[in-house]
Amino acid sequence: MGTQTGIQGPLDAVPGKQGEQICTECERLEAARRRAEAERDYSRVTDCNVLIARHRIVHSTRA
């Protein structure tokens, strides 16, 4: 999944196996990042990326 602004990286992929539901916090953070990108608020995009990365640690510890 790429972004319209060209900001891409390892955070573009949503964690989880195929068919696995995505947690509501992941969805909320991804939506916030998309809003920030649409508003061209790249500082907030970076903040969201950091929050997403921190939150995904939760997913990796559950495995």
NUVORO-964268 format. One record per residue: y, z, x of N, C-alpha, C in turn; residue in three letters. Coordinates in steps of 0.02 Angstrom, whole numbers, padded with zeros to 5 digits, m for minus. Atoms other than C-alpha are relative to their C-alpha. Layout:
+--------+--------+--------+--------+--------+--------+--------+--------+--------+-----+
!   n.py !   n.pz !   n.px !  ca.py !  ca.pz !  ca.px !   c.py !   c.pz !   c.px ! res !
+--------+--------+--------+--------+--------+--------+--------+--------+--------+-----+
!      Y !      Z !      X !      Y !      Z !      X !      Y !      Z !      X ! ALA !
...
+--------+--------+--------+--------+--------+--------+--------+--------+--------+-----+
END
This chain:
+--------+--------+--------+--------+--------+--------+--------+--------+--------+-----+
!   n.py !   n.pz !   n.px !  ca.py !  ca.pz !  ca.px !   c.py !   c.pz !   c.px ! res !
+--------+--------+--------+--------+--------+--------+--------+--------+--------+-----+
! m00058 !  00000 !  00043 !  00000 !  00000 !  00000 !  00061 !  00000 !  00045 ! MET !
! m00061 !  00004 ! m00040 !  00162 ! m00056 !  00083 !  00060 !  00023 ! m00041 ! GLY !
! m00060 ! m00020 !  00035 !  00338 ! m00008 !  00039 !  00049 ! m00059 ! m00001 ! THR !
! m00048 !  00054 !  00007 !  00480 ! m00119 ! m00016 !  00052 !  00000 !  00055 ! GLN !
! m00051 ! m00005 ! m00051 !  00596 ! m00057 !  00120 ! m00026 ! m00017 !  00069 ! THR !
!  00029 !  00016 ! m00065 !  00476 ! m00099 !  00260 ! m00018 !  00062 !  00039 ! GLY !
!  00021 ! m00061 ! m00033 !  00446 !  00083 !  00305 ! m00074 !  00007 ! m00012 ! ILE !
!  00072 ! m00003 !  00008 !  00261 !  00086 !  00337 ! m00030 !  00044 !  00054 ! GLN !
!  00034 ! m00041 ! m00048 !  00137 !  00191 !  00428 ! m00062 !  00031 ! m00029 ! GLY !
!  00062 ! m00029 !  00024 ! m00016 !  00299 !  00409 !  00008 !  00039 ! m00065 ! PRO !
! m00010 ! m00037 !  00062 !  00064 !  00390 !  00262 ! m00002 ! m00045 ! m00061 ! LEU !
!  00001 !  00045 !  00057 !  00058 !  00234 !  00153 ! m00066 !  00003 ! m00038 ! ASP !
!  00065 ! m00005 !  00032 ! m00126 !  00259 !  00116 ! m00007 !  00068 ! m00033 ! ALA !
!  00010 ! m00062 !  00037 ! m00167 !  00389 ! m00015 ! m00070 !  00026 !  00017 ! VAL !
!  00066 ! m00026 ! m00020 ! m00309 !  00506 !  00038 ! m00047 !  00002 ! m00059 ! PRO !
!  00051 ! m00006 !  00052 ! m00470 !  00516 ! m00059 ! m00048 ! m00057 !  00002 ! GLY !
!  00051 !  00052 !  00003 ! m00627 !  00419 ! m00086 !  00010 ! m00042 ! m00062 ! LYS !
! m00007 !  00044 !  00058 ! m00638 !  00274 ! m00206 ! m00028 !  00035 ! m00061 ! GLN !
!  00021 ! m00032 !  00062 ! m00649 !  00340 ! m00383 !  00019 !  00074 ! m00004 ! GLY !
! m00020 ! m00070 ! m00001 ! m00586 !  00512 ! m00331 !  00071 !  00006 ! m00026 ! GLU !
! m00067 ! m00009 !  00027 ! m00435 !  00577 ! m00425 !  00046 !  00027 !  00054 ! GLN !
! m00051 ! m00023 ! m00047 ! m00275 !  00606 ! m00327 !  00033 !  00061 ! m00030 ! ILE !
! m00030 ! m00062 !  00027 ! m00199 !  00778 ! m00343 !  00072 ! m00013 ! m00022 ! CYS !
! m00067 !  00009 !  00028 ! m00038 !  00799 ! m00439 !  00055 !  00010 !  00053 ! THR !
! m00050 ! m00010 ! m00053 !  00054 !  00861 ! m00284 !  00008 ! m00063 !  00042 ! GLU !
! m00003 !  00064 ! m00036 !  00009 !  00700 ! m00191 !  00041 ! m00050 ! m00040 ! CYS !
! m00036 !  00047 !  00043 !  00072 !  00599 ! m00339 !  00075 !  00015 ! m00001 ! GLU !
! m00071 ! m00020 !  00003 !  00234 !  00699 ! m00348 !  00036 ! m00018 !  00065 ! ARG !
! m00032 !  00015 ! m00064 !  00270 !  00680 ! m00162 !  00007 ! m00075 !  00011 ! LEU !
! m00004 !  00072 ! m00007 !  00231 !  00494 ! m00163 !  00055 ! m00028 ! m00044 ! GLU !
! m00053 !  00023 !  00046 !  00346 !  00469 ! m00314 !  00069 !  00017 !  00029 ! ALA !
! m00063 ! m00020 ! m00030 !  00485 !  00566 ! m00226 !  00018 ! m00046 !  00058 ! ALA !
! m00012 !  00046 ! m00055 !  00465 !  00455 ! m00073 !  00022 ! m00069 ! m00025 ! ARG !
! m00019 !  00065 !  00029 !  00473 !  00297 ! m00179 !  00071 !  00001 ! m00027 ! ARG !
! m00069 ! m00007 !  00025 !  00632 !  00360 ! m00264 !  00050 ! m00001 !  00057 ! ARG !
! m00044 ! m00003 ! m00058 !  00711 !  00399 ! m00096 !  00007 ! m00070 !  00031 ! ALA !
! m00004 !  00068 ! m00028 !  00667 !  00225 ! m00032 !  00043 ! m00045 ! m00045 ! GLU !
! m00039 !  00041 !  00046 !  00740 !  00145 ! m00188 !  00075 !  00015 !  00005 ! ALA !
! m00070 ! m00022 ! m00007 !  00900 !  00244 ! m00161 !  00025 ! m00010 !  00072 ! GLU !
! m00016 !  00011 ! m00071 !  00898 !  00197 !  00025 !  00022 !  00064 !  00035 ! ARG !
! m00012 ! m00065 ! m00030 !  00901 !  00381 !  00070 ! m00055 !  00013 !  00051 ! ASP !
!  00053 ! m00001 ! m00050 !  00801 !  00367 !  00230 ! m00011 !  00069 !  00030 ! TYR !
!  00010 ! m00068 ! m00023 !  00830 !  00547 !  00280 ! m00049 !  00035 ! m00047 ! SER !
!  00046 ! m00030 !  00049 !  00744 !  00602 !  00119 ! m00069 ! m00032 !  00004 ! ARG !
!  00065 !  00033 ! m00010 !  00606 !  00472 !  00149 ! m00037 !  00036 !  00056 ! VAL !
!  00031 ! m00035 ! m00056 !  00573 !  00557 !  00316 ! m00022 !  00070 ! m00021 ! THR !
!  00018 ! m00066 !  00025 !  00574 !  00728 !  00233 ! m00064 ! m00004 ! m00042 ! ASP !
!  00060 !  00009 !  00042 !  00447 !  00666 !  00105 ! m00061 ! m00016 !  00043 ! CYS !
!  00057 !  00016 ! m00044 !  00338 !  00593 !  00243 ! m00027 !  00063 !  00033 ! ASN !
!  00021 ! m00062 ! m00031 !  00334 !  00762 !  00329 ! m00037 !  00044 ! m00050 ! VAL !
!  00032 ! m00041 !  00052 !  00292 !  00852 !  00167 ! m00069 ! m00029 ! m00019 ! LEU !
!  00064 !  00032 !  00015 !  00155 !  00725 !  00129 ! m00051 !  00014 !  00055 ! ILE !
!  00046 ! m00013 ! m00056 !  00079 !  00745 !  00302 ! m00024 !  00073 ! m00001 ! ALA !
!  00019 ! m00071 !  00003 !  00081 !  00935 !  00286 ! m00048 !  00013 ! m00058 ! ARG !
!  00043 ! m00010 !  00059 !  00005 !  00927 !  00112 ! m00069 ! m00029 !  00011 ! HIS !
!  00066 !  00032 ! m00011 ! m00135 !  00811 !  00168 ! m00045 !  00042 !  00044 ! ARG !
!  00041 ! m00047 ! m00038 ! m00194 !  00947 !  00287 ! m00045 !  00038 ! m00048 ! ILE !
!  00040 ! m00034 !  00051 ! m00253 !  01035 !  00129 ! m00062 ! m00041 ! m00017 ! VAL !
!  00056 !  00043 !  00018 ! m00362 !  00886 !  00087 ! m00051 ! m00003 !  00057 ! HIS !
!  00046 !  00006 ! m00057 ! m00436 !  00876 !  00262 ! m00039 !  00065 !  00011 ! SER !
!  00036 ! m00064 ! m00009 ! m00484 !  01061 !  00261 ! m00051 !  00011 ! m00055 ! THR !
!  00049 ! m00007 !  00055 ! m00578 !  01041 !  00097 ! m00063 ! m00039 !  00014 ! ARG !
!  00058 !  00043 ! m00014 ! m00697 !  00912 !  00171 ! m00055 !  00036 !  00035 ! ALA !
+--------+--------+--------+--------+--------+--------+--------+--------+--------+-----+
END
